[in-house]
Amino acid sequence: AAAMLRSLRRRWDGYKYRFVPWLALNLRRKRRTLRYVPKSSQDKIISDEDVFETLLKVFKALFINDFSRQAHILALLPEIRCKYMELVTVEQKQSEVNSCNHQSQHVLSPDEVLFNTLGFSITRDRSSLVSAGTGVFVTKGFIPKGTLVSMYPGTVYRKHEPIFFQSLGNPFIFRCIDGILIDGNDRGLSRSVYRSCSRRDQLGPFQMNDESWLTSALQNPLAVGQYVNNCSHEKAANVCYQEFDVPEYFPVELKQYLPNIVYSHEIESHLRCVVLVTLRDIKQGEELFSNYYTVVN
């Protein structure tokens, strides 16, 4: 009985931040764990251009590192092949300069690519907060204030789309300011829905999104944002969420690293992503903490 009560308490501690009646009673008492912005148009720490450029930089590095696996894309898009061949040649020359021997190019892990590109790496591990479960930590490097540090993966739902059954007991549903929801649960029905939508939208060899965040072997090392825990009175927020609509001109060959997909593509719209941006400098070994609630005055 005691073990069952402890298990229920852990589940409640993880779910209560999504339970509307609990929020209504507790928001006023937890002002330190809230983030206030004067209006929704000012709910951005960095510009959309900076978000776009950072994602482009990381995804290009991942693509080049995994160049040998991209043969099916390169065969269909020769102009893409020409664009990247020069970059790959530069990378190979740099690799030879930095290597003691001149063997074939070493393929790095996604975490190593992230570190070489942005100067840090992150990982999921047991949170430093009691009963918080999994958290996200900086495992290597230094992250300056105003840096895109992670992405919130999942299926994107518009206001009118069905999410009731996916939401039951699900602590990973993120609500955007305009009411759009992102289901970042990597298990159960949520997992099945995401995979189904992913295969629906695939265009021949072109993967329009990343499924690897559903596994332990991430292709996009940024796609762990759903495991960033809410701040507390003892642990202040060091990152915050920022919404970003992927533009139409986003390179098709790099969409395979986007960890989001729309539930229904009947209505033409930009893909909504949510990124996490640092509020201060963050050092190696620190855990990331966010504000689950942004109050727009």
Disulfide bonds with the S-S distance in Angstrom:
none
